[in-house]
Amino acid sequence: MAVERVTPEKIRCDACPVMCFIAEGKAGACDRYANHNGDLVRLDALTIIENTRHKLVPFLKDSSAEDWNGDIIQGNRPFVTAVGAGTTYPDYKPAPFIVSQEIDGIDMVTVVTEGIFSYCGVKVKIDTDRHIGHERDVVRVGGEPVGHVMTSEYGSKMLSLGGVEHLTAGSKKEGRVTCDALLRLCNREPVEMVIGDEDPPTTVVVEAGKPPVVNGVEEKLMRVGCGSATIGMFPKQWVGHVDEVVVVDDHITGVLSEHQTGKMLDVPPTGIKIKGRRSTPGRYFQVARPGTGWGGTDIEDPLTILGPFNPKIAWPGLSLLMVSTTGEQYGYFELDADLVPRAAAIPARLKDSANLIAENCEPSVCSVLFMGGAGGSLRAGVTENPVRLTRSVKESLTFVSCGGAEAYVWPGGGITVMVDVIDMPTGSFGYVPTPALVAPIEFTMRVADYGTLGGHMTEIKQLSSLVSDDLRKVAQVESQPDPMDRTNYRWAKERR
Ligand code: SF4
């Protein structure tokens, strides 16, 4: 990186378009670079993942450089991530680190950069049935729009936040607030969001890996399934012990006696009447409005979704269990002489069935997936012929990771990646005030393939040259593949 001396005290950082002048002892606008005695230094340590699955000898800080001769065969497989690696700008410059090591007799190379992503965002999955906003509702942080509610998935609400429209196309404040919210979410910090324009709007606190907090209440359980699925899963808890079961759900409310499950198990009709739109037997849509009550509806009293029982079918004493899709709410009723449901003490066996539903629910968590496209500086930092990198990724000759975590590469054009921030080292993300998010990205491939795609071959360094006390070591995340494992690559599959 070029360092321009402006005054005896100030140097100029050229790691991003902001081009800060940094005084002695100070940091630049992003807090990533600083002037230390006239030298431009990256403030965070380069992060190495120690792959303990292959670990046979200590590495780096635990041993002296003399002890370790770079022989990977006898040692572990340290993987150089882009976290703390720094950024090159403008695009044509080679990536900050292009590191080679031999893996099982094959020379591999990893090209690492902290990419500046002006086009990026996060997809947030919130495991809850509770209503947090309608599809397309605006999500605001600090009063600024930062994204919107998108299509719900099974048992989860989804948000799409950030993106170039919010980072660059709105006001300066909108861009700054959006960038800050993305940064905090990606670095696993809590962010409070206000969703929609209803009065009052919904407030949600999202933190990666933690339960969502909806309107001040921490969510506990993700539903076991929709109301219809719940009827299908647990009928043996009920048949012979209760005459009718209703599983209340904002999406599909299930009714045991009418459902195919009840038919198969010879449950007789009960004359129950459900308000809402009947889809198929025993499956009802729109029994209430969305809310934070039973099964993601706005109801606290389940009887409000019932019409009068059919007097030609129902009978006094008929027993009825109503339960939510998480088993957290339940009620037991018996029809009186006028066929009106009256609350009664719930039999232990039926209470156990509600507990069984709850037991089968997974803990509710927020998932934050960073999503961005590898643009100019990233691809040109790898090769002088950027489209060849794109093709190499698509042909499974190059493995893409972010902070060592496997990145899902979207089909179609470009290198558009998505990665779970929980799988990345802590503090992986930074920002620059353009505004844009700074995220680590690594491209790993055979050295031979790197040469074929026009890589910066003269910039390749051996891993052993990085041995330093300043490295930060983190353990391999158990669920993540080793980026250098041959099974990631097409050539290994072709050899089988
Ligand atoms: S914002 Fe950060 S990376 Fe950009 S020029 Fe300033 S110090 Fe360097």
Residues whose N, C-alpha, C, O or C-beta is under 5 A from the ligand:
A	BS01	SF4	C13 D14 A15 C16 V18 M19 C20 G28 A29 C30 Y33 V432 P433
